[in-house]
Amino acid sequence: MHTDRTHPTPVTDRTGTRELPEVADTEAFGAELATVLSPGDLVILDGPLGAGKTALARGIGAGLGIEGRVTSPTFIIAREHRPGRPGGPAMVHVDAYRLGLAGDDGEGGLARGGLDELDALDLDTELTDAVVVVEWGEGVAERLAQRYLVVRLRRDVDTDVRHVEWEWVTEE
């Protein structure tokens, strides 16, 4: 794993890794990722509870300049953040676990409505006009786009240091 903090892997690379010692580093990494994101981009955040998914989403939101405070969408399923500057993208922050995207029906399909549920939320923002950030979405939210960014986070339980790896994926 590349952990050289003086010469970290640029977020413009298709794949990369970073070590994020503090929550502020996770947020700063999110803001850095925002510099390469555009409306219509899908970002899938994966990692265990407490790994830093919401902190990363908060950083992405700050980097995009969206309005409002970014918090976990756990109890509301999806939160829409309007652009904070003219011409800037909106951000839709989704909890795939609560949405029903996580899990399967035993036949290789989704356990519940999933993507239909996202559409049924009647968000004011068209997903193609926003950066969509999905927590707990790996393995299921990929169906939302042909090109997406997967960001995997893990936290060292002894030191609280977070480790992140990312990969841009294009489905053929």
MARBARO-221226 format. One line per field, with one value per residue: residue number from 0; x, y, z of N, C-alpha, C, CB in turn; residue in one letter. Coordinates in steps of 0.05 Angstrom, whole numbers. Each point is the difference from the previous one (the first is absolute). Glycine has a CB too. Layout:
BEGIN
seq <- c(NUM / ...)
n_px <- c(X / ...)
n_py <- c(Y / ...)
n_pz <- c(Z / ...)
ca_px <- c(X / ...)
ca_py <- c(Y / ...)
ca_pz <- c(Z / ...)
c_px <- c(X / ...)
c_py <- c(Y / ...)
c_pz <- c(Z / ...)
cb_px <- c(X / ...)
cb_py <- c(Y / ...)
cb_pz <- c(Z / ...)
type <- c(A / ...)
//
This chain:
BEGIN
seq <- c(0 / 1 / 2 / 3 / 4 / 5 / 6 / 7 / 8 / 9 / 10 / 11 / 12 / 13 / 14 / 15 / 16 / 17 / 18 / 19 / 20 / 21 / 22 / 23 / 24 / 25 / 26 / 27 / 28 / 29 / 30 / 31 / 32 / 33 / 34 / 35 / 36 / 37 / 38 / 39 / 40 / 41 / 42 / 43 / 44 / 45 / 46 / 47 / 48 / 49 / 50 / 51 / 52 / 53 / 54 / 55 / 56 / 57 / 58 / 59 / 60 / 61 / 62 / 63 / 64 / 65 / 66 / 67 / 68 / 69 / 70 / 71 / 72 / 73 / 74 / 75 / 76 / 77 / 78 / 79 / 80 / 81 / 82 / 83 / 84 / 85 / 86 / 87 / 88 / 89 / 90 / 91 / 92 / 93 / 94 / 95 / 96 / 97 / 98 / 99 / 100 / 101 / 102 / 103 / 104 / 105 / 106 / 107 / 108 / 109 / 110 / 111 / 112 / 113 / 114 / 115 / 116 / 117 / 118 / 119 / 120 / 121 / 122 / 123 / 124 / 125 / 126 / 127 / 128 / 129 / 130 / 131 / 132 / 133 / 134 / 135 / 136 / 137 / 138 / 139 / 140 / 141 / 142 / 143 / 144 / 145 / 146 / 147 / 148 / 149 / 150 / 151 / 152 / 153 / 154 / 155 / 156 / 157 / 158 / 159 / 160 / 161 / 162 / 163 / 164 / 165 / 166 / 167 / 168 / 169 / 170 / 171)
n_px <- c(17 / 31 / 14 / 33 / -38 / 42 / -40 / -73 / 2 / -4 / -58 / 29 / 8 / -49 / 17 / 11 / 9 / -13 / 28 / -59 / 50 / -61 / -59 / 41 / 15 / -62 / -7 / 50 / -23 / -54 / 32 / 30 / -54 / -18 / 48 / -34 / -68 / -23 / -57 / 0 / 37 / -33 / 37 / -11 / 13 / 21 / 7 / -25 / -43 / 44 / 17 / -14 / -64 / -5 / 61 / -10 / -53 / 32 / 40 / -44 / -26 / 54 / 8 / -57 / 11 / -47 / -30 / 18 / 37 / 25 / -43 / 14 / -39 / -5 / -53 / -3 / 17 / 32 / 27 / -21 / 61 / -38 / 54 / 25 / -3 / -48 / 4 / -8 / -16 / -52 / 38 / -51 / 28 / -24 / 0 / 16 / -22 / -55 / -5 / -11 / 68 / 6 / -13 / 2 / -60 / 50 / 16 / 65 / -43 / 19 / -15 / -35 / -10 / 62 / -10 / -60 / 24 / 29 / -54 / -31 / 39 / -40 / 73 / -28 / 45 / -21 / 31 / 19 / 9 / 44 / 61 / -44 / 37 / -23 / 18 / 9 / 24 / 42 / -43 / -41 / 25 / 21 / -63 / 21 / 37 / 12 / 35 / -1 / 49 / -1 / 13 / 20 / -8 / 39 / -6 / 62 / -51 / 57 / -14 / -67 / 38 / -57 / 34 / -29 / 7 / -24 / -13 / -17 / -42 / 2 / -53 / 32)
n_py <- c(-23 / 43 / 11 / 47 / 38 / 17 / -25 / -2 / -37 / 61 / -12 / -8 / -65 / -25 / -4 / 39 / -30 / 53 / -25 / 33 / 8 / 22 / -20 / 39 / -49 / -8 / 59 / -1 / -50 / 32 / 48 / -40 / -24 / 59 / 0 / -49 / 22 / 15 / 8 / -66 / -14 / -53 / 23 / -69 / 29 / -65 / 9 / -41 / 38 / 51 / 6 / 65 / -14 / 56 / 19 / -9 / 34 / 49 / 2 / 0 / 51 / 32 / -11 / 23 / 58 / -46 / 50 / -29 / -10 / -44 / -27 / -57 / 9 / -36 / 29 / 13 / -62 / 49 / 50 / 27 / 27 / 46 / -2 / 24 / 25 / 18 / -64 / -38 / -55 / 11 / -32 / -43 / -9 / -63 / -19 / -43 / -12 / 27 / -19 / -62 / 7 / -47 / -57 / -37 / -7 / -47 / 23 / 33 / 44 / 41 / -37 / 41 / 20 / 3 / 40 / 7 / 32 / 42 / 13 / 9 / 53 / 30 / 13 / 58 / -39 / -22 / -47 / 42 / 47 / -39 / -10 / -55 / 6 / -67 / 6 / -61 / 5 / -53 / -30 / 46 / 48 / -37 / 15 / 65 / -12 / -36 / 27 / -21 / 28 / -66 / 47 / -64 / 41 / -46 / 36 / -27 / -26 / 29 / 58 / 11 / -18 / 9 / -46 / 41 / -53 / 47 / -44 / 53 / -55 / 16 / -44 / -19)
n_pz <- c(0 / -41 / 69 / -42 / 48 / -50 / -46 / 21 / -50 / -31 / 28 / -61 / 19 / -35 / 62 / 48 / 49 / 30 / 50 / 13 / 55 / -1 / -12 / -31 / -40 / -14 / -18 / -38 / -33 / -11 / -25 / -40 / -22 / -15 / -45 / -31 / 8 / -58 / 26 / 8 / 54 / 18 / 53 / 6 / 63 / 1 / 63 / 39 / 15 / -10 / -67 / 11 / -26 / 27 / -10 / -63 / 0 / 26 / -49 / -44 / 26 / -1 / -62 / -17 / 33 / 31 / 24 / 54 / 45 / -45 / 48 / -16 / -55 / 62 / -8 / -66 / -27 / -16 / 33 / -59 / 18 / -36 / -33 / 56 / -64 / -40 / -18 / 55 / -24 / 33 / 37 / -17 / 63 / -22 / 63 / -57 / 61 / -12 / -62 / 21 / -20 / 46 / -31 / -48 / 2 / 18 / -62 / 10 / 31 / 37 / 51 / -34 / -53 / 8 / -31 / 21 / 50 / -38 / -29 / 55 / 17 / -47 / -3 / -12 / -30 / -60 / 38 / -47 / 49 / 39 / -1 / 3 / 60 / -7 / 68 / -21 / -69 / 7 / -41 / -29 / -31 / -54 / -15 / 1 / -54 / -50 / 50 / 65 / 24 / 23 / 49 / 22 / 55 / 25 / 52 / 6 / 42 / 11 / -23 / 0 / -57 / -34 / -32 / -45 / -39 / -41 / -41 / -40 / -1 / -66 / 14 / -54)
ca_px <- c(-17 / 15 / -7 / 18 / -16 / 12 / -6 / -22 / -12 / -19 / -28 / -5 / 6 / -23 / -1 / 19 / -4 / 9 / -3 / -14 / 3 / -20 / -25 / 5 / 13 / -21 / -15 / 17 / 1 / -26 / 0 / 18 / -15 / -20 / 12 / -1 / -27 / -17 / -28 / -4 / 18 / -9 / 22 / -9 / 17 / -3 / 16 / -15 / -10 / 22 / 23 / 4 / -16 / -14 / 20 / 8 / -22 / 1 / 21 / -9 / -19 / 14 / 15 / -19 / -12 / -29 / -12 / -9 / 19 / -1 / -2 / -7 / -28 / -11 / -28 / -16 / 6 / 15 / -1 / 7 / 13 / 0 / 26 / 5 / 10 / -12 / 13 / 11 / -18 / -13 / 9 / -19 / 14 / -19 / 7 / -10 / -8 / -27 / -16 / -7 / 19 / 18 / -11 / -12 / -24 / 5 / 0 / 18 / -12 / 0 / -19 / -23 / -2 / 26 / 2 / -27 / -4 / 14 / -16 / -25 / 4 / -8 / 19 / -2 / 23 / 4 / 26 / 20 / 8 / 12 / 19 / -15 / 18 / -16 / 13 / -7 / -10 / 15 / -13 / -28 / -6 / 14 / -20 / -8 / 17 / 19 / 27 / -3 / 24 / -3 / 19 / -1 / 13 / 2 / 12 / 16 / -13 / 20 / 10 / -21 / 8 / -17 / 14 / -19 / 8 / -21 / 2 / -20 / -8 / -17 / -13 / -2)
ca_py <- c(23 / 25 / 16 / 23 / 24 / 22 / -4 / -18 / -6 / 21 / -9 / -2 / -28 / -18 / -14 / 11 / -5 / 21 / -3 / 24 / -2 / 14 / 5 / 23 / -10 / -14 / 22 / 13 / -18 / 3 / 25 / -4 / -16 / 17 / 15 / -16 / -9 / 16 / -9 / -26 / -20 / -17 / -7 / -21 / -1 / -25 / -5 / -7 / 22 / 16 / 2 / 27 / 5 / 26 / 21 / 3 / 14 / 28 / 12 / 3 / 22 / 25 / 5 / 8 / 25 / -3 / 13 / -17 / -18 / -28 / -19 / -27 / -2 / -25 / 0 / 12 / -16 / 16 / 29 / 16 / 25 / 18 / 13 / 24 / 21 / -2 / -19 / -23 / -23 / -9 / -25 / -18 / -17 / -22 / -23 / -24 / -21 / 6 / 2 / -27 / -8 / -20 / -27 / -11 / -15 / -29 / -8 / 18 / 26 / 16 / -9 / 17 / 16 / 11 / 23 / 11 / 16 / 26 / 15 / 7 / 21 / 25 / 21 / 23 / 1 / -23 / -12 / 7 / 28 / -1 / -21 / -18 / -14 / -22 / -15 / -28 / -6 / -18 / -25 / 5 / 27 / 3 / 0 / 27 / 13 / -17 / 8 / 8 / -1 / -15 / 8 / -19 / 11 / -17 / 15 / -17 / 2 / 7 / 27 / 16 / 9 / -11 / -7 / 3 / -7 / 8 / -11 / 8 / -24 / 4 / -25 / -2)
ca_pz <- c(0 / -2 / 23 / 1 / 3 / -13 / -29 / -1 / -26 / -8 / -4 / -29 / -9 / -1 / 25 / 19 / 29 / 18 / 29 / 10 / 29 / 16 / -14 / -17 / -24 / -15 / -12 / -20 / -23 / -14 / -15 / -23 / -20 / -12 / -22 / -25 / -4 / -17 / 1 / -12 / 12 / 22 / 18 / 18 / 24 / 13 / 24 / 24 / 17 / 13 / -18 / -9 / -24 / 1 / 0 / -28 / -14 / 9 / -15 / -28 / 0 / 4 / -25 / -21 / 8 / 3 / 23 / 22 / 15 / -8 / 22 / -9 / -9 / 9 / 7 / -21 / -23 / -19 / 6 / -23 / 6 / -23 / -6 / 16 / -17 / -27 / -18 / 15 / 1 / 24 / 10 / 12 / 19 / 3 / 16 / -15 / 18 / 7 / -24 / -10 / -21 / 11 / 3 / -24 / 4 / -2 / -28 / -14 / -3 / 25 / 19 / -2 / -24 / -6 / -19 / -2 / 24 / -4 / -19 / 14 / 20 / -12 / 6 / -18 / -17 / -18 / 7 / -20 / 6 / 26 / 8 / 17 / 18 / 12 / 21 / 1 / -26 / -18 / -6 / -7 / -12 / -25 / -21 / -5 / -20 / -14 / 10 / 28 / 17 / 25 / 21 / 23 / 24 / 23 / 23 / 18 / 27 / 21 / -3 / -11 / -26 / -22 / -25 / -22 / -26 / -18 / -27 / -20 / -14 / -23 / -8 / -30)
c_px <- c(18 / -9 / 19 / -16 / 12 / -5 / -23 / -9 / -20 / -28 / -7 / 8 / -25 / -4 / 21 / -6 / 11 / -3 / -10 / 0 / -23 / -26 / 3 / 14 / -20 / -17 / 16 / 3 / -26 / -1 / 18 / -14 / -20 / 11 / -1 / -28 / -16 / -29 / -3 / 19 / -12 / 25 / -12 / 20 / -6 / 19 / -17 / -10 / 23 / 25 / 5 / -16 / -14 / 20 / 11 / -21 / -1 / 22 / -6 / -19 / 14 / 15 / -18 / -13 / -30 / -10 / -8 / 22 / -4 / 1 / -8 / -30 / -15 / -30 / -18 / 4 / 16 / -4 / 11 / 13 / 2 / 27 / 3 / 11 / -13 / 16 / 13 / -19 / -14 / 13 / -23 / 15 / -19 / 12 / -12 / -10 / -30 / -19 / -9 / 18 / 18 / -15 / -12 / -24 / 4 / 2 / 18 / -11 / 0 / -23 / -26 / 2 / 26 / 0 / -27 / -6 / 14 / -16 / -25 / 3 / -7 / 18 / -3 / 23 / 1 / 27 / 22 / 10 / 15 / 22 / -15 / 20 / -17 / 17 / -11 / -9 / 15 / -14 / -29 / -5 / 13 / -20 / -9 / 15 / 18 / 29 / -4 / 26 / -7 / 22 / -4 / 16 / 2 / 15 / 15 / -11 / 20 / 8 / -21 / 8 / -18 / 18 / -21 / 13 / -23 / 6 / -23 / -6 / -18 / -11 / -2 / -28)
c_py <- c(25 / 19 / 24 / 26 / 24 / -1 / -19 / -5 / 21 / -12 / -2 / -27 / -17 / -15 / 13 / -8 / 24 / -9 / 26 / -1 / 12 / 3 / 23 / -8 / -14 / 21 / 14 / -18 / 2 / 26 / -2 / -17 / 17 / 15 / -16 / -11 / 20 / -10 / -26 / -21 / -14 / -7 / -20 / -2 / -26 / -2 / -5 / 25 / 14 / 3 / 28 / 7 / 28 / 23 / 4 / 15 / 30 / 15 / 4 / 23 / 27 / 7 / 8 / 27 / -1 / 15 / -21 / -18 / -29 / -18 / -27 / 0 / -24 / 0 / 13 / -13 / 16 / 29 / 14 / 26 / 16 / 12 / 25 / 23 / -4 / -19 / -24 / -23 / -3 / -26 / -15 / -20 / -22 / -21 / -25 / -21 / 4 / 0 / -28 / -9 / -22 / -27 / -10 / -17 / -30 / -10 / 19 / 28 / 15 / -9 / 16 / 18 / 14 / 24 / 12 / 18 / 27 / 18 / 10 / 21 / 27 / 23 / 22 / 0 / -25 / -12 / 6 / 28 / 1 / -20 / -17 / -16 / -20 / -14 / -28 / -10 / -20 / -26 / 3 / 26 / 3 / 1 / 28 / 14 / -19 / 7 / 10 / -3 / -16 / 8 / -19 / 12 / -22 / 16 / -20 / 4 / 8 / 29 / 20 / 12 / -13 / -5 / 1 / -10 / 7 / -12 / 11 / -25 / 9 / -26 / 1 / -6)
c_pz <- c(0 / 22 / 3 / 1 / -14 / -30 / -3 / -29 / -8 / -4 / -30 / -11 / 1 / 26 / 19 / 29 / 15 / 29 / 10 / 30 / 17 / -17 / -19 / -26 / -18 / -14 / -22 / -25 / -16 / -16 / -24 / -22 / -15 / -25 / -27 / -5 / -15 / 4 / -15 / 11 / 24 / 16 / 20 / 23 / 14 / 24 / 24 / 15 / 13 / -17 / -11 / -25 / 0 / 1 / -28 / -16 / 8 / -15 / -29 / -2 / 3 / -26 / -23 / 6 / 3 / 24 / 21 / 11 / -10 / 24 / -11 / -9 / 11 / 5 / -20 / -27 / -21 / 6 / -25 / 9 / -25 / -4 / 17 / -16 / -28 / -18 / 13 / 0 / 27 / 9 / 12 / 16 / 9 / 19 / -13 / 19 / 7 / -24 / -10 / -23 / 10 / 3 / -26 / 7 / -1 / -28 / -16 / -4 / 26 / 17 / -1 / -24 / -7 / -18 / -4 / 24 / -2 / -18 / 14 / 21 / -11 / 7 / -21 / -20 / -17 / 7 / -20 / 5 / 27 / 1 / 20 / 17 / 15 / 21 / 0 / -28 / -17 / -3 / -9 / -15 / -27 / -23 / -8 / -22 / -13 / 9 / 29 / 15 / 25 / 19 / 23 / 23 / 21 / 22 / 17 / 28 / 22 / -2 / -9 / -27 / -21 / -24 / -21 / -26 / -19 / -28 / -17 / -16 / -24 / -9 / -31 / -9)
cb_px <- c(-37 / 4 / -19 / 36 / -16 / 35 / 49 / -15 / 7 / 38 / -12 / 7 / 48 / 6 / -15 / 9 / 3 / -12 / 38 / -29 / 49 / 37 / -26 / 2 / 43 / -1 / -25 / 25 / 32 / -22 / -8 / 40 / 5 / -22 / 30 / 48 / 3 / 37 / -15 / -16 / 39 / -39 / 23 / -23 / 1 / -15 / 36 / 26 / -43 / -18 / -7 / 44 / -7 / -38 / 13 / 28 / -27 / -17 / 31 / 6 / -34 / 5 / 33 / -9 / 36 / 3 / -18 / -44 / -2 / 22 / -12 / 34 / 15 / 43 / 14 / 1 / -41 / -5 / 6 / -37 / 27 / -49 / -1 / 8 / 44 / -18 / 8 / 26 / 29 / -44 / 47 / -34 / 30 / -18 / 1 / 32 / 47 / 17 / 24 / -47 / -1 / 26 / -9 / 45 / -25 / -23 / -46 / 18 / -29 / 19 / 37 / -6 / -46 / 17 / 39 / -15 / -5 / 44 / 19 / -15 / 36 / -47 / 32 / -23 / 25 / -29 / -26 / -22 / -39 / -44 / 43 / -39 / 31 / -27 / 7 / -14 / -18 / 42 / 30 / -12 / -4 / 39 / -15 / -13 / -3 / -31 / 17 / -48 / 16 / -21 / 0 / -5 / -17 / 0 / -37 / 42 / -32 / 16 / 44 / -15 / 48 / -41 / 35 / -23 / 31 / -9 / 24 / 16 / 3 / 26 / -26 / 47)
cb_py <- c(-25 / -5 / -40 / -26 / -17 / 2 / 9 / 15 / -49 / 27 / 20 / 49 / 5 / -4 / -43 / 37 / -50 / 36 / -34 / 4 / 0 / 25 / -18 / 29 / -6 / -38 / 6 / 24 / -31 / -26 / 25 / 3 / -40 / 5 / 23 / -13 / -25 / 9 / 48 / 22 / 28 / -19 / 45 / -25 / 50 / -22 / 30 / -42 / -25 / -16 / -48 / -2 / -50 / -22 / -12 / -42 / -43 / -14 / -20 / -49 / -30 / -9 / -33 / -49 / 22 / -45 / 37 / 1 / 31 / 12 / 37 / -21 / 24 / -8 / 1 / 43 / -26 / -35 / -7 / -20 / -22 / 11 / -19 / -30 / 4 / 46 / 38 / 31 / -23 / 23 / 18 / 7 / 38 / 8 / 28 / 10 / -3 / 26 / 42 / 8 / 46 / 36 / 11 / 0 / 38 / -6 / -19 / -39 / -17 / 39 / -15 / 0 / 6 / -44 / -22 / -40 / -42 / -23 / -26 / -46 / -27 / -17 / -33 / 26 / 26 / 21 / -36 / -31 / 17 / 14 / 29 / -3 / 41 / -5 / 41 / 6 / 44 / 21 / -22 / -27 / 19 / -25 / -45 / 2 / 42 / -3 / 11 / -14 / 45 / -39 / 49 / -40 / 46 / -43 / 34 / 4 / -34 / -46 / -20 / 11 / 7 / 25 / -29 / 39 / -38 / 42 / -42 / 48 / -28 / 41 / -4 / -16)
cb_pz <- c(24 / -50 / 22 / -25 / 44 / 35 / -12 / 46 / 7 / -21 / 44 / -3 / 17 / -49 / -23 / -32 / -6 / -33 / 4 / -42 / -9 / 26 / 39 / 41 / 25 / 32 / 43 / 37 / 25 / 36 / 43 / 31 / 29 / 45 / 33 / 8 / 43 / -34 / 3 / -40 / -16 / -26 / -5 / -39 / 5 / -43 / -19 / 4 / 8 / 42 / -11 / 19 / -4 / 24 / 47 / 4 / -1 / 46 / 31 / -8 / 19 / 50 / 16 / -8 / -23 / -23 / -30 / -21 / 40 / -44 / 33 / 31 / -41 / 21 / 46 / 25 / 8 / -35 / 51 / -28 / 37 / 8 / -47 / 38 / 26 / 5 / -28 / 28 / -33 / -13 / 9 / -37 / 16 / -46 / 43 / -37 / 19 / 39 / -12 / 15 / -20 / 25 / 48 / -22 / -19 / 43 / 4 / -22 / -37 / -24 / 29 / 50 / 11 / 6 / -22 / -27 / 27 / 7 / -39 / -9 / 20 / 0 / 21 / 36 / 34 / -37 / 22 / -33 / -26 / 21 / -8 / -33 / 5 / -43 / 28 / 48 / 2 / 15 / 32 / 39 / 46 / 19 / 16 / 47 / 26 / -40 / -47 / -1 / -18 / -25 / -15 / -32 / -10 / -28 / 0 / -30 / -15 / -1 / -10 / 46 / 15 / 17 / 23 / 23 / 17 / 26 / 17 / -2 / 43 / -14 / 43 / -1)
type <- c(M / H / T / D / R / T / H / P / T / P / V / T / D / R / T / G / T / R / E / L / P / E / V / A / D / T / E / A / F / G / A / E / L / A / T / V / L / S / P / G / D / L / V / I / L / D / G / P / L / G / A / G / K / T / A / L / A / R / G / I / G / A / G / L / G / I / E / G / R / V / T / S / P / T / F / I / I / A / R / E / H / R / P / G / R / P / G / G / P / A / M / V / H / V / D / A / Y / R / L / G / L / A / G / D / D / G / E / G / G / L / A / R / G / G / L / D / E / L / D / A / L / D / L / D / T / E / L / T / D / A / V / V / V / V / E / W / G / E / G / V / A / E / R / L / A / Q / R / Y / L / V / V / R / L / R / R / D / V / D / T / D / V / R / H / V / E / W / E / W / V / T / E / E)
//
